[in-house]
Amino acid sequence: MSGFPQIPPEQLAALAKEDVTHKVIVLVSTFTALGFVCVCLRFFSRIKFVGLIGLEDYLIGTSMVCLSCILQFPRVWHAHSAHRSSLDLRLDA
């Protein structure tokens, strides 16, 4: 017996039809924008108070661009936001 609760087939069919892509897009966009604001504030404070931008600042900016453009948004736009119950989680599939 698996550790997952047994969900009735009718409820599984309803979950498979439900599209949560717009909710995921809003959530990912909100947290990415918040991260972008934090990185901009870091750049501003480094320029204003320290006077120079270090390697770690460039790495932070680069990693944010890579994370957003390469990892997060393509997965959301290509409908990887289905319910877990409707995904095929078998290793041999």
HELIX and SHEET records of a PDB file:
HELIX    1   1 PRO A    9  LYS A   17  1                                   9    
HELIX    2   2 THR A   21  SER A   45  1                                  25    
HELIX    3   3 ARG A   46  VAL A   50  3                                   5    
HELIX    4   4 LEU A   55  CYS A   66  1                                  12    
HELIX    5   5 LEU A   67  GLN A   72  3                                   6    
HELIX    6   6 PHE A   73  TRP A   77  1                                   5    
HELIX    7   7 ARG A   84  SER A   86  5                                   3    
END                                                                             
